[in-house]
Amino acid sequence: MMRLVKNGLMFGNLLPVTAPALIARYNRALNHLIGRETALTEFHIDIAGYSPEIGLEFEDDLYLNPQGCNRLFILLTTDQKTAPLLNSRFSTSRDILRHYIEENEEQLFALTAREAVAGELMNSVFDIKTPADLLNINQVDIEADTIQDHVAEASVLQTHIDRFLNEDDAWWDDVLIADMIELAKRTGDIQRNPVGLKTQSYAQGNYYTDHMGGVYVFRDTKTPTIIARRDIEGLRDLPIENILTFDDRTAIADFLRDEGLSELIVQYVNDSSAAIIRQKLDFVVISTAAALGHDLKGVSRTNVRMLERRYAANMPPEYTGLMEVYRWASKGGKVPGFHAEHPAFFYALRSSRHDNMDLVNMLLTDLSRLDFRQLFICHKPLFYETFRGWSEQMKDYACQFLMDEYAVDKAAARDAIFGAEPAMEPMIVDDIKPKRPIDTKEGPWGGVLVRDGKYVVKGRGKTLRDELDWDKDDYKSKKSGKKKRRKK
């Protein structure tokens, strides 16, 4: 794993803590939260104040996340908002913390100038032992304050000030005035520099948790659904309409399609989309060659073609399925016809544009693990777990690739893979009508139109099957903005 650390692919973007004053503040906050202090004179922290070095010192990676349910946090600076969240048990935790910091940035900046802020992401459960416990997590509340209770004392001082200004006899209350003076010594001038952190609540609707082997919870969809990696005790007893495991590939594909959560990477013959599929093919080739003991040192994109030919007979079904997609996307060949049960199916999908893009891409990545680049981007804990089981050659290659091809421009890479803009309009095809009945079981690419011996897919994403009955006049009316009822 040191390869990843040295190349900034693991524990990257953490904040260093080296100043004695900051270490003292951290220790005061740590003692306040868990009754322990670190003896380290320097360490790094993530967005929640967790330090991998202190986790190693304590022999407890969850020292700020007891039972993996209610994460504690320590803020030394608002700069932590850009750091990652390590050992996260819920996919929503980092977004919640970042939003909280940004919403209270001015107040937190003032508070952390003199003391650490400590708090907790409070779920409604304190331990997760059964699948039913997951449904009891409806929202996350955040409460935070400094170790000296600056926020609480500022609230008390504000109450005293209001009383002093509004009650006629308050001018003569020596006890009230003395309390105000003492509180002001600790809080500062709260009239000019207000100090206040409101308890904030965040809905916990759709999320992933690594509890019980990994579970994806979709409660804010039209059909509430839980997708678990494996069947676990108590899963089928949940009061949820749609309960699936990774063995239910067709049902998962139908759920993503019907809810509008996924789309095809390749929606029509297109060089850009074909390039994405080509790289996925390369990752499958590299993984296959590494598993067969091939030395990957010095392998370039050109060399991958050589490996492809050399190990052609050993390629897994993921390769043959993706090659169908690539041929069609780049050359306009036969439209892919495989279904969700095919191992290559989920490699050909990505999340559509909606509020849960990261969660859906995480799920799709979990179902297509040979694409190690997407695994690293979308599901880092799973990437690290998978990385440990690779050969030394595969580890070296993956590190070098991620450094050369991803880390240099992360934003551009993500835009290329997951789409920077909404999906393009369907390809315009004039004077073309289906020449044969369409079998909707052909696969996610649905029916085809034949033109000059080539196949052209109409529509996009989940609507491919729905648009099989359109004709030229119907398409032109939609293009011009006129609405026309489709023929049944």
N, C-alpha and C positions, 0 to 999 in steps of 0.2 A: 504493500500500500504506500510505501515511501515514494515510489515513482510518482504517484498521484500528488502527494504532498509537495514534493520538490518542484513539480511542474505547475503548481497552483491549481490543480484539478480537484483537490480535496483540502478542506479547511481554508479555501481561498477567500479573500475579501473579509477575513476576520479582523477585528480591531486590536492592535497591540496595547497592552496595559503595562507600562514600565515605571511610571512616576510613583514615588513612594506615597504621595498624597492620595492618588487614585487607588492604589492597592489598599491603603488603610480604609478608604471609603467602601471599597468592595468587601473587605473583611467585616466591616461593621454591618453592612447589609446582609452578608452571608450568615453571620452569626444571628442576626435578627430573624432570618427566614428558617434556617435549619440548625442553628446552634453549633456551627463549625466555622473554622477559618483556615485559609491556605497559608502554607509556609513559603510558597513560591515568591520570588522577587520580580518575576515577569511572566506574563502569559497572554493569551489571546482570547477574545470573547466574541460571541455571535450577537444577533439582534436581541436575544433574551438575556444576555450576560452569561450564558453557559461557556465554559472554557474546557476544551478537550484535554489540556494539560492538567487542570484541576480534577477533571473526571478520572484521569489516570492516577493522580495522586490519591484520590479518595477511593479508587477502585469501584467507582459508581458513576456510570455515564448518565444516570437519571437523578443526579443529586439535586437538580433544579426542576425535576419533573416526576415527583413521587407517584408511583403506580401508573405512570404514563397517562394520567388523566387531567390533572390540574397543574399546568405549567406555572412555575414561579419565574419571575424575571427581575433582573437588576439592571438599571439604566445608569451608566456613568456619563453618557453624552448622547445627544440626539443624533449624532453621526452613526449610531448603531442601526439606524433605520435602513441603511443600505447593505448591511451584513446579512448573510444567510442564517437560517435557523437549523441547527444541527440536532440530530436525534429526535426529529419531530414525529410524533405518533399520529397526528392529524394533519391533513393536507391544508386546512384552513388557518392553522395557528400563526404562520408567518404573516399572512395577509392581515389578520386581525391585529397583530402587534404593530405592524408598519402603519396601518391606518390609525391606530391609537396614538402613536408617536406624532404622526403628521397632524392629527386633529388638535393635539395639545402641545405642539412644538414650542410655542412661545413660553408657555408656563413651565414646560419641562426644561427648556434652556435656562430659565432663571433658577429653577430648583437645583439642577445638576451643577450649577456654578459653585455651589457650596456643600452639596451632599448628594449621595446616591439616592435614587428613587427605587423603591422595591415594591413589587406588586404580584398579582396572581391572575391567571386566566381561569376563572372558576366555571367548571361545568356543573351540572346538577347531579353528577355521580362522582364518587371518589375512588371507584375501582370498577373495572370492566371484566366480568367473569363469564357472562353469557351474551349471546346476540341480542337478547331483549334489552340489555343495558345500553346498547347503542341508540335505541329509540327513545331513551330517557334523556338524551342529550339534545335539547331543543335550542339552547342559546348559550353563549359564553359571556359572562360578566367580567369586567376588568375593574379592579380596585387597586389604587397605588398611592403611595405617600413616601416621604423621606423617613429616615430612621428616627429623626427628632419630631416627627409628626407636624411638619411645617404646614401641610395642607389643612390638617384638622385644626391646628391652632389658628391658622388664618381664618378659618370659618368661624371659630369662637370669637376671635377679635372683631370680625365684621359684625357679628351679632351684638357685641358690646358697643361698637361704634354706632350702630343703628339705634340702640337703646339710649346712648348718650345724647344723640342728636334729636331724638323724638320725645323723650320723657322730660317733663318740666323740672323734676327734682333731681335729675341725674347729675347736674352740676355739683350737687352737694354730696354725692355718693363717693366718699374717699376710697372705699374698697373697689368699686367699679373702675375708678381712674387708675388705681395702683395695678389692678389686673391688666388693664389696657397697656400700661407702660411696660410691664414685664413681658407680655405677649409680643409687643412691637419690637422689643429688643431681639427676639428670636425670629420673627417673621419679616421684619423690615417694614417699609412703608407700603402697605397693601392698597392704599388709595392711588398711588402713582404706579405701583408694580403689583397688580392683582395676582394672587396665588390661589389657584383653584383647579383641581382635577376632578371632573365629574365621573361617577361610576357609569361606565358605558356598557351597553349590551349589544351583542352581535348574534344574529340568527344563525343557527347551525343547520342548514337545510341539506345541501348536497356536499358530500365530503368523502375522503378516503381515510381509513385508519389501518394501521398495520397490526392492530389487535386481532387475535384469533386467526392469524395466518394471512390477513389482508382482506378487507371488505370495502366495497364501494357502495355508498348510500345515496340514492336519488329520491328525495322526498318532495322536491318542488317541481316534479314533472307531472304531466297529465296522468300517467300511470306510475304511481310510486313503486320504486324498484330497488331491490338490494341484490348486488352481485358479489359473491364471495369466491375466492380462488378455489376453495374446496368446500365440500359439504361438511358442516360442523354441527355438533349436537345442539339442538334447539333452534337451528336456522329455519326449518320448515314450519315451526310453530309461531313464527312472527306474524302479527296482524297486518301484513303487507300483501298487496294484490299480486305482485310479481316478484318471486324469489328465484334467483338463478345462481348457478356456479359456472366456472370456466368450462365445464363440460357441455354447457348449454350454448354452444357457439351460435347456432342459428337464432335462438331466442334473443341473445345479446345483440346480434346484428339487426334483428327486427326492432328491438327496443330503441337502439340508436337511430335507426332510420325513421321510425314512426314518430319519435319525439323531435326530429330535426336536429339531432345532436352531432351527426357525422356527415361527411361528404366524401366523395371519391377524390383522391389526389389528381387522377387523370380523368377529366370529364369529356374530353374530346382530343383528337390528334393534336398534340402540342409539344414542342421541343422542351420547354421549361419543365413541364410536368414529367416528361420522359427522362430528363436528367435526374430528377429526384428518385425515380424508380431505378435508374441505372446505378445510382449510388447504393441503394438498398440491395441491389443484386451484388455489388462489390462486397458489401458487408457479409452477405451470406457466403460468398466465395472465400473470403478471408477466414471466416469462422470455420468453414469446412476444412480448408487447408491446414489451419492451426490444429484442429482436432485430429488430423491425420499425421501430425508431427512435422509439417513443413516448416523450415526456417524462414520466417517472414522478414528477416533483416534486409533492408534495402528495397523492399517491395514498393513499387510505385504504381500509379494508375495503369501504366503500360504493362507492368509485370502482372497485374491482376488478370489481364486477358490471357496471359500465359498460364496462370494458375487455373483459370476457367477451363482452358482446353485440357490441361493435364489431369484435372480431377473431375472431368465431365461426368464420368460414370458414377461418381460418389456424391453428386449434388443432391441435397434434400428436396422434398416437394415444394418447399418455400421458393427455391430457385426456379423450378419449372413454371410455377404459377406466376411469379413476378415477371418471368421472361415473356409470358403471354401478354401481360400488360404492357411491357416495354415495346414489344414488336408492334403492337397496335398503336401505342402512343407516339412512336417515332416514325413508323413506316406506314401506318394505316392498314395493318394486316387484319387478321381475323379478330373479332371482338372477343375478349376473354369471357369464358362461360362457366367458371368455377363458382362454387357456393361458399357459404360461411363455414362449412365443415372442412374446407380445404385449408391447410396450414398457411397458405399465402394470403388468405382473404383479408385479415386485419392489417397487413402491411400496406395494402392499397387504399386504406382509409386515413382520414385525419378529421379532427374536430371541425365542425362548421363554426361560424362566428356567432358567439353568444357569451353569456356571463360565466359559463362553466367550461370554457375552452381548455384550461389547464387540467381540469379533472378528467375530461373526456380523453384528451391526449395521453394522460397518465394511464387510463384504462387501456387504450389502444396499444400503448407501448408495452404494457404488461402482457398483452396477447401477441406480441411480435418482438421477442427479445433478441433475435439475431441482429437487429439494427442497433448496434451498440451506441451510435451517435445519438439517436433519439432516446435511447435508454438513459444516457448521461444527461440529456437536456430535461427530460420530462419526469424521470423517476430515479433521482440520484441514490436513495437508499438501496433500491433494487440493483442499480448499476454497481454499487460498491459490493453488494452481496455476490453478484455474478462475477465480478472482477476477481474475487478471491479464488474462484475455481478454475480460472483460465491458466493456460500454459504460460511460461515465462515469455515466449516469443509473442504470444497474443497480447499479453500485458504491455510489452514494449511497443508493439505496433499501435495499439489503441491509444496509448499515451501520446505517441508522436503524432498520430492523425488528429487527435483532438486539439493538440497544441497548434498544428499547422493549418488545419482546415476549419476549426471552429472558434478557438479562443481569440484568434486575431481579429475577428469581427463577428461577435455573437449575434448582434441585432440583425445583420444581413443574413446570416445563416438561418436564424429562426424565421425570418420573413420568407426566405426561399422555401423552407420546408413546410411551414404551416400557413403561409399565405399572408401577404401584407395588405391585400385589398380583398373585398368581397369577390366571390367567384364570378368569372366572366359570364356574359350572356351566352346562350346556346349558339352553336355554329350555324350560320345562315346557309340553307341548302335550297336552291330554287328548283321547281319542277320535279320534285322527288316524292314518291309515295311508296309505302312499304310494298314489296313485291311478294310477300308471303305472310301467313299468319304469324303472330309473335307469341313465343312461349315465354311467359313471364318468369319461368324458372331458370332462364339462361344464366342468371347471376345478377350482381348488383348493377351491371352495365345495361341490363334490360334488353329491349329490342334494338334492332339496327335498321338503318336505311342503306340501300345498296346504290352506289354511284360509281360508274366506270370500274366496276369490279372491286371497289374498295368499300369498307364498312365505315359508316359514320354514326356515332351515337348522338341521339338528340337529348336535350334536357341536361340536368345536372344533379349531382347528389342524390338525395332520396326521392326526387321527383321523376327519375328516369322512367320508371314503370308508368307513372301517371300521365306522361306526355306522349305515349305511344300512338294515341289516336289523333294527334294534331295533323293538319295539312297545311299547304302553302298559304292559302288565303287566311286561315286562322292565325298563322304566325305573323303575316304581314299586318293584320289588323292590330295585333298586340304591339308590334313594333311602332306603329303610327300612333299608339295611345288609345285606339278605339277598342272598347270591350266587346267581345263576341262570345257567346256561349258555345262551349265545345260540343261537338257532336257526340252523342251517346251511342 
